[in-house]
């Protein structure tokens, strides 16, 4: 994630959630998972940097 943010030249806050109860509250049933602006966009896979950049810029849908 950090590489995608750096390559795009944007500022972002990345928060890692490791508390099981918090993940369940957010509807995450598989890891890894990624939410952008509170919306879960990826569940259960590790995306390529290029895919992350597309998600961040809002050009693609969820990958799950």
N, C-alpha and C positions, 0 to 999 in steps of 0.2 A: 504494500500500500504506500509506504513512504517513498519508494522509487517513483511510482506513478504521480504522486503529488509533486515531487521535486521536478520531474520532467515536464509537468504541466505549468510549473512556476506559479502555483497557487498556494494560499494559506489555508490550512485545514486543521481541525482538532481530531485526532484519532484516539479513540478510547477502547481499550481492551476489556471486555467483560468476561470474567472467568467464574463468577458466582453462578452455580447451577440454578438456584431459585430465580435469579434475575434473567437468565437465559430462558427459562420456562415462561416467565411473565411476559417476555418479548415474543414468545411463540417460536423460539429456536429449538428444534428437536434434533438437529444434527450439526456437527462442526466440521470444518470451519464455516462461519457465516459472516456476512457483511451487510450492514445497514448503512444507507446514505440518507442523511436528513431524517432519520428515524424510520425509514422504510426498508424492510429486509429485501435485499436485492440478490444475494447469493447464499445458498445453503448447500453444504456438503461437498464443495469442491474448491480447489485452489486455482483462481483465475490467473491468466497471463497478465503481465503488466499492461499490454495493449488493451485487453478487455477491461481492466480496471480504469484505464484512462477514458475509454468510451463510456463506461458507466458514470464516471465522475462528471463528464461533460454532458451527460444526458442524452447520448445518441443511441443507446441500446436498451433493451428490456432486461428483465431479470434472467439470471442463469440458474435454474434449479431443477 
